[in-house]
Amino acid sequence: MPHVVPVCYIYRAGKLRIAIDYASRKYHNLLTNDKVGFVVDVYKPSRELRGMLVQGKAKIVESGPEFREAYRLFYKKFSWVRADPWKEGDAPFIKVEPTSKASWSLG
């Protein structure tokens, strides 16, 4: 069964990075199935609905240069990361390599 929840993400260099926890269902699902889907939906009452669906394969990133770069980006963007920092080995990231995408009302 798909597990659909809101997430914090960073998009950079054609890849999505998502922060997760080792105890999360997302993490445990990825250990057996690396296929993921991701929707970004932007709604403003005065404008048209806009968004994007991305499907792809995920890789768990737990340490090393790739982890440190993702963490640096999350630390810069999200106040909750700055308020409760973590280090390698405390919580991983998911890196999503898109295989297909669809969008609506994007310029």
C-alpha positions as CSV (number, residue, x, y, z in Angstrom):
1,M,0.0,0.0,0.0
2,P,1.4,3.4,-0.9
3,H,2.4,5.6,2.1
4,V,1.5,9.2,1.3
5,V,2.5,12.0,3.8
6,P,3.7,15.6,3.6
7,V,7.5,15.9,3.5
8,C,10.2,18.6,3.5
9,Y,12.3,18.5,0.4
10,I,15.1,20.3,-1.5
11,Y,15.3,20.2,-5.3
12,R,18.8,20.6,-6.8
13,A,20.7,19.4,-9.8
14,G,17.7,17.4,-11.1
15,K,17.3,15.4,-7.9
16,L,14.9,15.7,-4.9
17,R,16.2,15.2,-1.4
18,I,13.8,14.4,1.4
19,A,14.6,14.3,5.1
20,I,13.4,11.1,6.9
21,D,13.9,9.2,10.2
22,Y,15.2,5.7,10.7
23,A,12.0,4.8,12.6
24,S,9.7,6.1,9.9
25,R,7.5,4.0,7.7
26,K,9.1,5.7,4.7
27,Y,12.5,4.4,5.6
28,H,11.3,0.8,6.2
29,N,9.3,0.8,3.0
30,L,12.4,1.9,1.0
31,L,14.4,-1.0,2.3
32,T,12.2,-3.3,0.2
33,N,11.0,-1.1,-2.6
34,D,12.9,1.9,-4.0
35,K,10.0,3.2,-6.2
36,V,8.6,6.5,-5.0
37,G,6.1,9.2,-6.0
38,F,6.1,12.8,-5.1
39,V,3.6,15.6,-5.7
40,V,4.2,19.4,-5.3
41,D,0.9,21.3,-5.3
42,V,0.6,25.1,-5.2
43,Y,-2.8,26.5,-4.5
44,K,-3.5,30.2,-4.3
45,P,-7.2,31.3,-4.4
46,S,-6.5,34.1,-6.8
47,R,-4.6,31.9,-9.2
48,E,-4.9,28.7,-11.1
49,L,-3.9,25.4,-9.4
50,R,-0.3,24.5,-10.3
51,G,1.8,21.4,-9.5
52,M,4.0,18.6,-10.5
53,L,4.0,14.8,-10.1
54,V,7.4,13.1,-10.0
55,Q,7.9,9.3,-10.0
56,G,11.3,7.7,-9.6
57,K,13.8,5.6,-7.7
58,A,15.0,6.5,-4.3
59,K,18.4,6.0,-2.7
60,I,18.9,6.2,1.1
61,V,21.8,8.6,1.8
62,E,23.2,8.1,5.4
63,S,26.7,9.6,5.3
64,G,29.5,11.0,3.2
65,P,29.8,14.1,1.0
66,E,26.3,13.6,-0.4
67,F,24.7,13.5,3.1
68,R,26.7,16.6,4.1
69,E,25.6,18.6,1.1
70,A,21.9,17.6,1.6
71,Y,22.2,18.5,5.3
72,R,23.8,21.9,4.4
73,L,20.9,22.7,2.1
74,F,18.3,21.6,4.6
75,Y,20.0,23.6,7.4
76,K,20.0,26.7,5.3
77,K,16.3,26.4,4.2
78,F,14.5,25.0,7.2
79,S,14.4,26.6,10.7
80,W,13.3,23.3,12.3
81,V,16.7,21.8,11.2
82,R,18.6,24.7,12.8
83,A,16.5,24.3,16.0
84,D,17.2,20.6,16.3
85,P,20.4,19.8,14.3
86,W,21.5,16.2,13.7
87,K,24.6,14.5,12.3
88,E,25.6,11.6,10.1
89,G,24.1,8.4,11.5
90,D,21.3,10.2,13.3
91,A,18.8,10.4,10.4
92,P,19.2,9.8,6.6
93,F,18.0,11.5,3.5
94,I,16.2,10.1,0.5
95,K,17.6,11.1,-2.9
96,V,15.0,10.7,-5.7
97,E,16.2,10.1,-9.2
98,P,13.2,11.0,-11.4
99,T,12.1,8.5,-14.0
100,S,8.9,10.4,-15.1
101,K,7.1,13.6,-14.4
102,A,3.9,15.4,-15.2
103,S,2.9,19.0,-14.5
104,W,-0.1,21.2,-14.7
105,S,-0.2,25.0,-15.2
106,L,3.5,25.5,-14.9
107,G,4.9,28.3,-17.1
